Amino acid sequence: MSGLAIPREKIQWFPTIDYRLCTGDQECLKFCRNDVFEWDAAEARMVVTNPSGCVVGCDACTQICPVGAITFPAKEDLRKALRCLRAQMNSQAA
């Protein structure tokens, strides 16, 4: 395995908000230290404005949300995607 780092923007790992469930309590905004979320006052709802700020593999905000409005891709899908991206980068470096 090479020491090549996968650019964060290529990794599809960030939260999705189900607006049918979201109550707008802003707990995710208060919790996340990486500025992934922002309150959209015009729409009166949370939005994911900085998906690349999300730590790959972290889904702790799902536990903070009292109504389960936040979801992530399956971790197995993340692992498969990372393996694929690493293989692509290794083949490009060769």
N, C-alpha and C positions, 0 to 999 in steps of 0.2 A: 504494500500500500504506500502511496506517495504522500508527501507532506503538503500537497496542494489543498488549500482551503476552498470550500465551496462558497461562492458569493451568497450572502444572506438573501438577496432579492430573488435568487433562483429556488429557494426553499419555500414551498407553499405551506407554511405553518403560521397560522394566525387565527384569532377567534372570529366566529360568525355570531351575530346577534339575531335572535328570533324576536322580531318586533311584536308579534302576537302575544308573546309572554312577558317581554320586558316591561317593568313598572317604572323605569326611570329613576330608581333610587340612587344611582351613581356609585354603588358600592364597588363596582369594577374599576371605576375611575379613581376612587380613593385608594384602592388596593394596589393597582399596577404602578410600579416605579419606573416603567419604561415608556410612559406616555403613549401607550397603544390606543387608549380610548380618549374621546373628547365629547363633551356635552354640546350638542347642536341645539342651541336655544331656539332657533327659528322653527325647527321641527319638533322640539321638546322631546329629544331622544338621544341615547348614546350612539356614537358611531365609532368605527375602527378607522382612525386616521393615520396611524403609523404601524401598519402590519409588520414591517421589517424590524420594528423595535421589540417585537415579541420574542422571548427567549425560546429557541427551538426545543420542543419537547415539553415546555412548561404549559400546563393547563390549569394552574391553581385558581384562576379567576372563575372557573366553572364551579368550584366549591364555594366561592364567596357569593355567587349569585343565588339569592334565596328562592328564585322561581325557575331556575334551570334554563334561562334564556340564552346562555352562552355555550357554544359547542366548538369543537375542533375536529379536524380529520382524525381518523383512527390512527393510533400510534403504529400499528403494523403497516399502514399505508405510508406513514412518514419514514419508517425504516426502509421500506422498498424503494421509495423515492430517493432517499439518501444513497442507497447502494447504486442505483442507476446513475445518479449525478456523479458519484465518485468514479464509476466505470467510464463515464463520458469524459471526465476531466483527465483520467489516467490515459485514455486512448488519444486524447488531443495532445497530451504532453509527450507521448512517445514518438 
